[in-house]
């Protein structure tokens, strides 16, 4: 399943996610934002279960902002899993 999430409150503007049938992350691509950091996050989450990554990243903040790119990834994964459930 491929899913595109429009981020809110971060330098990145969108996140593209690909999940397999077992909810394992196959790829993550951030559009815009801090290229090195976001490339690193994308590599670290590949091959991991979406639920595991949600638990690790949810609530992460950036500076004085109430969210961050990792937090937005957790929200994107939650939405992708919910959509997957509804369309199954």
PEDA-V113022 format. One record per residue. N is the residue number from 1. SS is DSSP state (~ for helix, > for strand, _ for the rest). PHI is phi as a letter, one per 20 degrees, with the letter a starting at -180 (* if undefined). NEAR is the number of other ideal C-beta (glycine too) atoms within 12 Angstrom. Layout:
N&SS&PHI&NEAR, N&SS&PHI&NEAR
//
This chain:
1&_&*&27, 2&>&d&19, 3&>&b&30, 4&>&c&20, 5&>&d&31, 6&>&e&19, 7&_&f&31, 8&_&c&20, 9&_&n&20, 10&_&c&32, 11&_&f&22, 12&_&f&33, 13&_&d&20, 14&>&a&24, 15&>&c&40, 16&>&d&26, 17&>&c&40, 18&>&c&26, 19&>&d&34, 20&_&e&19, 21&_&f&11, 22&_&e&15, 23&_&m&28, 24&>&e&23, 25&>&f&38, 26&>&e&24, 27&>&a&23, 28&>&c&40, 29&>&c&30, 30&>&e&35, 31&>&d&23, 32&_&m&17, 33&_&n&27, 34&_&f&18, 35&~&g&16, 36&~&f&12, 37&~&f&21, 38&~&f&31, 39&~&f&19, 40&~&f&17, 41&~&g&34, 42&~&g&31, 43&~&f&17, 44&~&f&19, 45&~&e&35, 46&_&f&22, 47&_&n&20, 48&_&e&27, 49&>&f&20, 50&~&g&39, 51&~&f&21, 52&~&f&19, 53&~&f&34, 54&~&g&30, 55&~&f&16, 56&~&f&21, 57&~&d&31, 58&_&g&22, 59&_&n&17, 60&_&f&24, 61&_&d&17, 62&>&c&23, 63&_&l&12, 64&_&e&8, 65&>&f&17, 66&_&f&15, 67&_&b&25, 68&_&a&30, 69&~&f&41, 70&~&f&36, 71&~&f&30, 72&~&f&40, 73&~&f&42, 74&~&f&33, 75&~&f&32, 76&~&f&42, 77&~&f&37, 78&~&f&27, 79&~&f&26, 80&~&f&33, 81&~&f&29, 82&~&f&20, 83&~&f&21, 84&~&f&22, 85&~&f&14, 86&~&f&10, 87&~&e&10, 88&_&f&10
//
